[in-house]
C-alpha cells in the first residue's frame, strides 16, 4: 500500500524578530468560516495508478491532522459525488497568530 501526505505549510522569518507568531495560511480564514470558496482548498485530489488511471482516495484512506488548531484548521470534504467540479476536496486555512496548541 502506498502512503501519500498532503501538506499546507506557511513559513515566515518571524523568529528573526523574536515574535512567536505564525503567518496566515491560505487566505487567512478558517475552513469553518464557509464552504470551499470562502477558505483555501484543494480540489480534484487524486493519485495515479500503475496503469496511468487517476483515482480518487477512498473516504476511509485519508486521515486529518492539524498541529496548531488555534491558528489553522482543516475539513476533509472527502469525495463530493454530486459535484464533479470539486471531486475529492480538502478545505483548510486560518489566521495564524500566537498558537500554543
C-alpha positions in Angstrom: 0.0 0.0 0.0 1.3 3.4 -0.9 1.2 6.3 1.6 0.8 9.8 0.5 0.9 13.0 2.5 -0.5 16.4 1.5 0.7 19.4 3.4 -0.3 23.0 3.8 2.7 24.9 5.0 3.3 28.6 5.6 6.8 29.8 6.6 7.9 33.3 7.6 11.0 34.5 9.2 9.4 35.9 12.3 11.7 34.0 14.6 14.4 36.5 13.5 12.3 39.3 15.1 11.7 37.1 18.2 7.9 37.2 17.7 6.0 34.0 18.5 3.6 34.5 15.6 2.6 32.2 12.8 1.5 33.7 9.5 -1.9 33.2 7.9 -2.4 30.1 5.8 -4.3 30.3 2.5 -6.5 33.4 2.6 -6.3 33.7 6.4 -9.8 32.3 7.0 -10.7 29.1 9.0 -12.3 26.4 6.9 -15.3 26.5 9.2 -16.0 30.1 8.1 -17.7 28.7 5.0 -17.6 26.5 2.0 -14.6 25.8 -0.3 -14.9 29.2 -1.9 -14.5 31.0 1.4 -11.3 29.3 2.6 -8.3 27.8 0.8 -8.9 24.5 -0.8 -7.5 21.7 -2.9 -10.0 20.0 -5.2 -9.8 17.1 -7.6 -7.2 15.4 -5.3 -6.3 12.1 -6.8 -3.3 9.8 -7.4 -2.0 8.0 -10.5 -2.3 4.2 -10.6 0.3 2.0 -12.3 -1.8 1.9 -15.4 -2.0 5.7 -15.5 -5.6 5.9 -14.3 -6.4 8.8 -12.0 -8.0 7.5 -8.8 -9.7 9.5 -6.0 -8.8 8.4 -2.5 -11.4 6.4 -0.7 -13.0 8.2 2.2 -11.5 5.7 4.7 -8.0 6.0 3.2 -7.4 9.5 4.5 -6.6 11.0 7.9 -6.7 14.6 9.0 -4.1 16.1 11.3 -3.7 19.7 12.4 -0.9 20.5 14.9 -1.8 24.2 15.5 -5.6 24.1 15.8 -5.8 27.5 17.5 -4.4 29.1 14.3 -5.3 26.7 11.5 -7.9 24.1 10.7 -8.8 21.5 8.0 -12.0 20.0 6.8 -11.7 16.9 4.7 -14.7 17.3 2.3 -13.9 13.8 1.0 -15.3 12.8 -2.3 -18.2 15.0 -3.5 -20.2 12.7 -5.6 -22.7 15.3 -6.5 -20.1 17.9 -7.6 -17.8 16.9 -10.4 -16.0 20.3 -10.1 -14.8 19.5 -6.6 -14.2 15.8 -6.7 -12.2 14.9 -3.6 -11.6 18.2 -1.7 -9.7 19.5 1.3 -10.7 22.9 2.8 -8.0 24.5 5.1 -6.6 27.7 6.4 -6.5 30.0 9.3 -5.4 33.4 10.5 -2.2 32.3 12.2 -1.0 34.3 15.1 0.1 33.1 18.5 -0.6 29.4 18.8 0.0 27.3 21.9 -1.9 24.2 20.6 
